[in-house]
Amino acid sequence: MFHGVLADSRCPVDVVCIVAGDAIVELTVTSTETFGAVLRLHTTQEPQESEVAGYRVRLERLEPERRAGDSPSQADYRVTVTVGVP
């Protein structure tokens, strides 16, 4: 379950930045072996992935991209994650 974005300092796509910035998303992963493991994954810094109950959960994408002068609301955010074996 995707809870939201805790911080979003990513460089807007319509601006030239010295650093890319980073965003932190919070997810809860539930499996037959784990009840409610909370993950905080980053877009550019570490950790971008975590292991839960023998599976690797990796943050692949956070949308929408930021634009200068515009901050997405929590309801606007969408995440793409991959789940696989380490």
Secondary structure, DSSP 8 states (H G I E B T S, - for coil): -EEEEEEE----TTS--SS---EEEEEEE--SS-S-EEEEEESSSS-SEEEETTEEEEEEEEES--BTTB---GGG-EEEEEEE--
